[in-house]
Structure formats: C-alpha cells, structure tokens
Amino acid sequence: MTRIVSGFAGSLSLAVPRSGTRPTSDRVREAIFSSLDAMDAVHGMNVLDLYAGSGALALEAVSRGAASAVLVEQNGQAAGVCRANAAAVLKASERARTGIRPRVDVRQTSVRLYLAQPAGLSFDLVFLDPPYDVSDEELSGVLSALVPRLREDALVVVERSARSPEPHWPDALELVRTKSYGETAVWFAQPAAPSQPE
C-alpha cells in the first residue's frame, strides 16, 4: 500500500497501478521530501511529475503545500489511477480547509511528446522516476528537453535503481546532491549558473 506521508492529506491511501510502474516506497519518499523541505523547495511551487505512475511524488508535494502539479503518464490504466488519486487528495484539501486551492492536471501522453509541446507553464520542481526500460540515452534526451520548461531556481529530482549510472546531465543542468536509500539512488540537479565571460 502507498500513502501520502505528510501534509493536509497525510496518511491518505493511494491506489497503485496493477502493473508497469515501480512506486517509490513511503520511506524513500519521506526521505526525499525531508531533503526538499530543508531546501524550501516544495511550498508554493509548480510541480511536474514525469513517468508519474500512481502520482505519489507530485501528490505528496501538493499535500505539503505545492501550488500546482502536472502528472504525465503514458499508460492509460496508470493515468486513470493518477486521476483517482488526485481527486482524493483534492477532496482532502477541501476537508482540511487549508485555504490552499492546489491545481492538479493529469496528462495521458508520453514524456517526450509532453515536453515537445510549445512551452507553457514553467516548473519549480520536477520529478523523474522512469521505468527500468527507459535507457540512459532516452533519459538524457528527456533531461535536455526539460530544460526550457524550468524556472531559474528550479530543482530536478531523478530517482533510479542504485545499480544505474548517474544520469548524463545536459550542460544547462548541474548536479547538486546525491542520496542513496538502499536499492534506490536519487540525484538532485538545478539549472547551471550562466558562465561568466573571461
């Protein structure tokens, strides 16, 4: 079972797709968000969750005060689970009377097609937890395509198996932190500072 760890929807159980996804464990999600909270990288932010699966990462951010979230999931069954989970979290927001009116949008499309759309909303916080069959080359291409959608001080969080190599970062992104949680490795990156003319 997967659940929201903290915030106005804390302890809310989330549905998980029957197959084809690899949900982040509650323990790892809690550790990731402890780091993000310490960096003040969640509250009021616009969040993008690529390869959303159940949507647990984005919806955890919403529960903790993110202003909006876009969940991108190609699989039809998983996208339906995302919609149901998002509706449950938004209902919890109404019950909690937080005064926060988060927006959650589920897009059933591939990550590459979503990022190829003309730039609209830009994002402060992006999660990528790709399936095992996403190659290193494909992930590298996605990271490059993501760059135009990032705000200047955005944070990109990539979660993969600890046996996977570090993602190949485009020049526009730089690694700022790496964490390992058992079989899971998490990389935090941000837009690179523009180079100063010599």
MOFEN-V706350 format. One record per pair of residues at least 24 apart in sequence whose ideal C-beta (glycine too) atoms are under 7 Angstrom apart, sorted by sequence separation. I is the first residue (numbers start at 1). J is the second residue. If there is no record, write none. Layout:
BEGIN
<<I & J> <I & J>>
END
This chain:
BEGIN
<<2 & 26> <5 & 29> <42 & 66> <82 & 106> <143 & 167> <161 & 185> <5 & 30> <53 & 78> <147 & 172> <159 & 184> <160 & 185> <59 & 85> <63 & 89> <123 & 149> <143 & 169> <144 & 170> <147 & 173> <29 & 56> <33 & 60> <54 & 81> <55 & 82> <59 & 86> <62 & 89> <79 & 106> <115 & 142> <122 & 149> <123 & 150> <124 & 151> <140 & 167> <143 & 170> <159 & 186> <5 & 33> <29 & 57> <54 & 82> <122 & 150> <123 & 151> <126 & 154> <139 & 167> <140 & 168> <79 & 108> <116 & 145> <119 & 148> <122 & 151> <125 & 154> <132 & 161> <136 & 165> <157 & 186> <158 & 187> <23 & 53> <52 & 82> <55 & 85> <59 & 89> <112 & 142> <115 & 145> <119 & 149> <124 & 154> <125 & 155> <126 & 156> <127 & 157> <128 & 158> <129 & 159> <143 & 173> <23 & 54> <29 & 60> <33 & 64> <54 & 85> <55 & 86> <111 & 142> <115 & 146> <123 & 154> <126 & 157> <157 & 188> <21 & 53> <24 & 56> <76 & 108> <136 & 168> <21 & 54> <23 & 56> <24 & 57> <73 & 106> <112 & 145> <155 & 188> <156 & 189> <68 & 102> <74 & 108> <115 & 149> <156 & 190> <65 & 100> <67 & 102> <68 & 103> <69 & 104> <70 & 105> <71 & 106> <72 & 107> <73 & 108> <74 & 109> <155 & 190> <17 & 53> <66 & 102> <71 & 107> <74 & 110> <154 & 190> <17 & 54> <70 & 107> <72 & 109> <154 & 191> <16 & 54> <15 & 54> <72 & 111> <152 & 191> <14 & 54> <62 & 102> <150 & 191> <14 & 56> <62 & 104> <72 & 114> <14 & 59> <70 & 121> <2 & 54> <10 & 63> <2 & 56> <9 & 63> <4 & 59> <5 & 60> <8 & 63> <20 & 75> <4 & 60> <7 & 63> <6 & 63> <7 & 64> <21 & 78> <6 & 64> <7 & 65> <17 & 75> <20 & 78> <4 & 63> <18 & 77> <17 & 77> <51 & 111> <17 & 78> <50 & 111> <17 & 81> <61 & 125> <16 & 81> <15 & 81> <15 & 84> <58 & 127> <15 & 85> <57 & 127> <14 & 85> <57 & 129> <46 & 121> <48 & 123> <12 & 88> <47 & 123> <50 & 126> <53 & 129> <12 & 89> <46 & 123> <50 & 127> <51 & 128> <46 & 124> <47 & 125> <48 & 126> <49 & 127> <50 & 128> <51 & 129> <45 & 124> <51 & 130> <9 & 89> <12 & 92> <45 & 125> <51 & 131> <9 & 92> <42 & 125> <8 & 92> <41 & 125> <4 & 89> <8 & 93> <8 & 96> <8 & 98> <50 & 142> <24 & 129> <22 & 131> <22 & 132> <41 & 155> <39 & 155> <32 & 157> <24 & 159> <35 & 179> <31 & 179> <31 & 181> <28 & 181> <32 & 186> <28 & 184>>
END
